[in-house]
């Protein structure tokens, strides 16, 4: 490594030298607290923990598992792993032990940072008692791989997605920072959990380029609005579920959200009503959507104004080429739905799977993560749904995301999941599982059916509407569709 290249460890060290007393990392708790670290405190704490990790054998090519809730210590552990030359691997703190252990077996971590007693790892109490370790940056190789995240994927079987490459860039510059329109002046607010790729990556990039990060122990819409008013973040990193719940707050329009320069949303399809609501509140130029995969198969970006001109699109490719193909792998005409295969300007996807077979690929390195969609004549990409979530009913292809977008717009609906269930006549019937805003006064199935009939073709209207107190979601806000289907014999 030359002197011009910065590792994450060197970045924290340099910013601590330049602005030692600046608050750089905060985490809002459920109890109203918001612990914080200055740049000097973050640099010294991560260095001490890095020395401890090296004593455990951490180094280049080894994973450090972090099984903690979203908290200050979680991000300290991420950068301590980097300073040790190792790779952070966040794991959901709420994962059932059997699933957690299967994920850890795939990772074979050199050590675990967790308060869970059965893991016998480095606890948060241990992290608070590191004074006998040096507060200086340890000697270490450049971290490689860059990160590892876990996924249940569409099959529900644990797998690891490992991002290869050296984490070292020139003078604290990150290749994604310009795309994300972020710089040292930014405070990024990310309410999502750090075991999920979006909040993790946004937070790592922000700290690496010299910005500041506000985390959230657990997302609550009212609390999120309070935090934006109080701490004045310039960048929001959200998923559509969060956007919908914020819009449901009656006082959102009266809140002072003027500090926000960019609202980034990703990770799931965004219903049109939620996109329009955010465009109305923030302005189209400030609402940005990113479509990408952890496996680095390509990406698109679109702002709200461009979206208004191309309703439903996730944008044009950024250094990305596409092929849309049918079940036989043949290219389909413009405007016709097929499976989306993409690549970065002739480069194959950069990832390693542990616990799963590689993604489907076409000649030339075009790779699919299972999304269905189409391109218009101007090269804008439109998503229909995941291939594994598509419902074939009576010979027709039905995409749950389209139906969910309609049902979620009903004023009495908080969340909804549409799944396919076995049907002797149709093969599969469309079934909607609905979480009402007020369980004591829920919408009737007849009212929901009428709402759908006004916006959808008859064959897309669910044959059944089921009301539940709460939909099963992971901490990143994604619905556990497999669990819903399995519980209903799907």
Secondary structure, 3 states (H helix, E strand, C coil): CCCCEECHHHHHHHHHHHCCCCEEEEEECCCCCEEEEEHHHHHHHHHHHHHHHHHCCCCCCCEEEEECCCCHHHHHHHHHHHHCCCEEEECCCCCCHHHHHHHHHHHCCCEEEECCHHHCCECHHHHCCCCCCCCCCCCCCCCCCCEEEEECCCCCCCEEEEECCCCCEECCCCCCHHHHCCCCCCEEEECCCCCCHHHHHHHHHHHHCCCEEEEECCCCHHHHHHHHHHHCCCEEEECHHHHHHHHCCCCHHHCCCCCCCEEEECCCCCCHHHHHHHHHHHCHHHEEEEEECCCCCCEEEEEHHHHHHCCCEEEEECCEEEEEECCCCCECCCCCCEEEEEEECCECCCCEEECCCCCEEECCCEEECCEEEEECCCCCEEEEEECCCCEEECCEEECHHHHHHHHHCCCCEEEEEEEEEEECCCEEEEEEEEEECCHHHCCCHHHHHHHHHCCCCHHHCCCEEEEECCCCECCCCCECHHHHHHHCCC
